Amino acid sequence: MKCPYCNSDDLKVIDSRDSETSIRRRRECNKCEKRFTTYERVEMIDLMVIKKDGTLQAFDREKLKRSLIKPCEKRPITMEQIEDVVSRIDARLRKDDSTEIPSKKIGELVCEELKKLDKVAYIRFASVYKDFDDVKDFEKEVKALK
């Protein structure tokens, strides 16, 4: 790292603070004595989703969040709870060895999380995800919940 003012690499760290996503460091140049701030953050690996048709698409947390918001509408579920579910799913996906995740696996993780969070939201999501054709599919899934 070099001083942005004089280009010297003789620097010292004066203060360091952690935040949720980065580390903020106050630095001082030993040559020109000017101070500046730097931020360090962990670079996350890019996950790719393998769609049903075989195409690849970048993993999008916001898209995952939107897919959870819809079945949770008019249910006693807060946005914070939805964010927590998204974070848990994201963390589980990043623990895998592969950076290419089948969309089916994401759907299964969403089902697993919604079952724990709210059974009605789970049935709503499952009806679309599992492509229910008629009332018998709903009945079968409700019985499996009991």
C-alpha positions as CSV (number, residue, x, y, z in Angstrom):
1,M,0.0,0.0,0.0
2,K,1.2,3.5,-0.8
3,C,0.3,6.9,0.5
4,P,-2.2,8.5,-1.9
5,Y,-0.5,11.9,-1.4
6,C,3.2,11.3,-1.7
7,N,3.3,7.7,-3.0
8,S,5.5,6.6,-0.1
9,D,5.1,3.0,1.3
10,D,6.2,4.0,4.8
11,L,2.9,3.9,6.5
12,K,1.5,3.2,10.0
13,V,-2.0,2.2,11.2
14,I,-3.4,4.6,13.7
15,D,-6.8,3.1,14.3
16,S,-8.6,0.0,13.2
17,R,-12.3,-0.8,13.6
18,D,-14.4,-3.7,12.6
19,S,-17.8,-3.3,11.0
20,E,-20.2,-6.0,9.7
21,T,-18.7,-6.2,6.2
22,S,-15.3,-4.6,6.4
23,I,-12.4,-3.3,8.5
24,R,-11.8,0.4,8.6
25,R,-8.2,1.5,9.1
26,R,-6.9,5.0,9.7
27,R,-3.4,5.3,8.4
28,E,-0.7,7.9,8.6
29,C,2.2,8.4,6.2
30,N,5.5,8.6,8.0
31,K,7.0,10.7,5.2
32,C,4.4,13.5,4.6
33,E,2.4,12.9,7.8
34,K,-1.0,13.0,6.1
35,R,-3.7,10.7,7.2
36,F,-6.2,8.7,5.1
37,T,-8.7,5.9,5.6
38,T,-8.7,2.5,4.0
39,Y,-11.3,-0.3,4.1
40,E,-10.7,-4.0,3.9
41,R,-13.4,-6.5,3.0
42,V,-13.6,-10.2,2.4
43,E,-14.1,-11.0,-1.3
44,M,-16.9,-13.4,-1.6
45,I,-16.8,-16.1,-4.3
46,D,-19.4,-15.7,-7.0
47,L,-21.9,-18.5,-7.0
48,M,-23.6,-19.6,-10.2
49,V,-27.0,-21.3,-10.4
50,I,-27.5,-24.1,-12.8
51,K,-31.1,-23.6,-14.1
52,K,-33.4,-26.5,-15.1
53,D,-32.6,-25.9,-18.8
54,G,-28.8,-26.2,-18.0
55,T,-28.0,-22.5,-18.4
56,L,-25.9,-20.7,-15.8
57,Q,-27.0,-17.6,-14.0
58,A,-25.3,-15.6,-11.2
59,F,-26.7,-16.2,-7.8
60,D,-28.8,-13.2,-6.6
61,R,-29.6,-12.8,-3.0
62,E,-32.4,-10.3,-3.9
63,K,-34.0,-12.7,-6.2
64,L,-34.0,-15.3,-3.4
65,K,-35.4,-12.8,-1.0
66,R,-38.2,-11.9,-3.5
67,S,-39.1,-15.6,-3.9
68,L,-39.6,-15.8,-0.1
69,I,-41.5,-12.6,0.3
70,K,-44.4,-13.7,-2.0
71,P,-45.4,-16.9,-0.1
72,C,-45.0,-15.0,3.2
73,E,-47.4,-12.2,2.4
74,K,-50.1,-11.7,5.0
75,R,-48.4,-14.1,7.3
76,P,-46.9,-13.2,10.8
77,I,-43.4,-13.1,9.3
78,T,-41.1,-10.1,9.5
79,M,-38.6,-8.9,6.9
80,E,-35.9,-9.6,9.5
81,Q,-37.0,-13.3,9.6
82,I,-36.9,-13.4,5.8
83,E,-33.4,-11.8,5.8
84,D,-32.3,-14.4,8.3
85,V,-33.5,-17.2,6.1
86,V,-31.8,-15.7,3.0
87,S,-28.5,-15.4,5.0
88,R,-28.7,-19.0,6.3
89,I,-29.3,-20.3,2.7
90,D,-26.5,-18.2,1.3
91,A,-24.1,-19.4,4.0
92,R,-25.0,-23.1,3.4
93,L,-24.5,-22.6,-0.4
94,R,-21.1,-21.0,0.2
95,K,-20.0,-23.9,2.4
96,D,-20.3,-26.3,-0.6
97,D,-17.2,-27.2,-2.5
98,S,-18.7,-26.2,-5.8
99,T,-19.5,-22.7,-6.9
100,E,-22.1,-24.0,-9.3
101,I,-25.3,-24.9,-7.5
102,P,-28.4,-26.5,-9.1
103,S,-31.6,-24.4,-8.7
104,K,-33.2,-27.6,-7.3
105,K,-30.9,-27.5,-4.3
106,I,-31.8,-23.8,-3.6
107,G,-35.5,-24.7,-3.9
108,E,-35.1,-27.6,-1.4
109,L,-33.3,-25.3,1.0
110,V,-36.1,-22.7,0.8
111,C,-38.6,-25.5,1.4
112,E,-36.7,-26.7,4.4
113,E,-36.4,-23.2,5.9
114,L,-40.1,-22.3,5.3
115,K,-41.3,-25.6,6.9
116,K,-39.6,-24.4,10.1
117,L,-40.7,-20.8,9.8
118,D,-44.4,-21.0,8.7
119,K,-46.3,-24.0,7.3
120,V,-48.7,-21.9,5.2
121,A,-45.9,-20.0,3.6
122,Y,-44.2,-23.4,2.9
123,I,-47.4,-24.8,1.2
124,R,-47.6,-21.6,-0.9
125,F,-44.0,-21.9,-2.0
126,A,-44.2,-25.7,-2.5
127,S,-47.3,-25.4,-4.7
128,V,-45.3,-23.3,-7.2
129,Y,-41.9,-25.0,-6.7
130,K,-43.3,-28.6,-6.9
131,D,-45.7,-27.5,-9.7
132,F,-48.9,-28.8,-8.0
133,D,-51.6,-29.7,-10.6
134,D,-54.7,-30.2,-8.5
135,V,-56.1,-30.2,-5.0
136,K,-54.8,-33.8,-4.4
137,D,-51.2,-32.5,-4.6
138,F,-52.1,-29.9,-1.9
139,E,-53.7,-32.6,0.3
140,K,-50.7,-34.9,-0.1
141,E,-48.3,-32.2,1.0
142,V,-50.4,-31.1,4.0
143,K,-50.6,-34.7,5.1
144,A,-46.8,-35.0,4.9
145,L,-46.5,-31.9,7.1
146,K,-48.6,-33.5,9.9
